[in-house]
Amino acid sequence: MDKEGAGTQPVEAGFAQLEGLTHSRWPPMQKDLAAPVGMGAAKTHRDLVCFQRLGLVAQDRRTAHHDLGPAALKRGLVSPSRLNAVRLALAGAL
């Protein structure tokens, strides 16, 4: 199976929303996450509810803005401890 062709489109779309949260200068609203990836409001809402249940996204109920949740932050903090700078440098990635 071709790695480039194999994938799950809903997972990729959800990841695009998480990327939107990661790169946003401020906590965005749902519509701000849907527009750049061409998703409808209903699909974006379902994904965000799922991400909230998993702790990847948190919503401020007062403003309806979304941000990365505790589970996303935890994964981000663990990542540097697993980084092998020597291996990356040898591979030309740094």
C-alpha positions as CSV (number, residue, x, y, z in Angstrom):
1,M,0.0,0.0,0.0
2,D,1.3,3.5,-0.9
3,K,2.0,5.5,2.2
4,E,1.2,8.8,0.4
5,G,-2.2,7.5,-0.8
6,A,-3.3,5.8,2.4
7,G,-5.0,7.8,5.0
8,T,-8.2,8.7,6.8
9,Q,-9.6,12.0,5.5
10,P,-11.6,12.7,8.7
11,V,-8.5,12.3,10.8
12,E,-6.5,14.6,8.5
13,A,-9.3,17.2,8.6
14,G,-9.4,17.0,12.4
15,F,-5.7,17.4,12.6
16,A,-6.0,20.5,10.3
17,Q,-8.3,22.0,13.0
18,L,-5.8,21.3,15.7
19,E,-3.1,22.9,13.6
20,G,-5.4,26.0,13.3
21,L,-5.5,26.1,17.1
22,T,-1.8,25.7,17.4
23,H,-0.9,28.5,14.9
24,S,-3.6,31.0,15.9
25,R,-2.4,34.1,17.7
26,W,-5.5,34.0,19.9
27,P,-8.1,31.4,20.8
28,P,-10.3,31.2,17.7
29,M,-14.0,30.6,17.4
30,Q,-15.4,27.5,15.7
31,K,-16.0,29.4,12.4
32,D,-12.4,30.5,12.3
33,L,-11.3,26.9,12.5
34,A,-13.7,25.7,9.8
35,A,-13.1,28.3,7.1
36,P,-9.4,27.6,6.3
37,V,-9.9,23.9,5.8
38,G,-13.2,24.2,4.0
39,M,-15.3,22.4,6.5
40,G,-18.9,23.0,7.4
41,A,-20.1,24.3,10.8
42,A,-21.7,21.0,11.8
43,K,-18.6,18.9,11.0
44,T,-16.4,21.3,12.8
45,H,-18.7,21.3,15.8
46,R,-18.7,17.5,16.0
47,D,-14.9,17.4,15.8
48,L,-14.5,20.0,18.5
49,V,-16.9,18.2,20.8
50,C,-14.9,15.0,20.3
51,F,-11.6,16.8,20.9
52,Q,-13.0,18.4,24.1
53,R,-14.0,15.0,25.4
54,L,-10.4,13.8,24.8
55,G,-8.9,16.9,26.4
56,L,-7.3,18.1,23.2
57,V,-9.4,21.2,23.0
58,A,-10.9,23.5,25.7
59,Q,-13.7,26.0,25.1
60,D,-14.3,29.2,27.0
61,R,-18.1,29.0,27.5
62,R,-18.3,32.8,28.0
63,T,-16.7,33.7,24.7
64,A,-17.1,30.5,22.7
65,H,-13.4,30.6,21.8
66,H,-11.4,27.4,21.6
67,D,-7.8,26.7,22.6
68,L,-5.6,23.7,23.1
69,G,-6.7,21.6,26.1
70,P,-4.7,19.9,28.8
71,A,-4.1,16.7,26.9
72,A,-2.6,18.6,23.9
73,L,-0.4,20.6,26.2
74,K,0.8,17.5,28.0
75,R,1.8,15.9,24.7
76,G,3.6,19.1,23.7
77,L,5.6,19.0,26.9
78,V,6.5,15.3,26.6
79,S,7.8,15.7,23.0
80,P,11.1,17.6,23.8
81,S,12.1,15.0,26.2
82,R,12.0,12.4,23.4
83,L,13.9,14.5,20.9
84,N,17.2,13.0,19.9
85,A,19.1,16.1,18.6
86,V,22.1,14.0,17.6
87,R,20.0,11.7,15.5
88,L,18.2,14.6,13.9
89,A,21.5,16.4,13.1
90,L,23.0,13.3,11.5
91,A,19.8,13.0,9.4
92,G,20.1,16.6,8.3
93,A,16.9,17.7,10.0
94,L,18.4,20.4,12.1
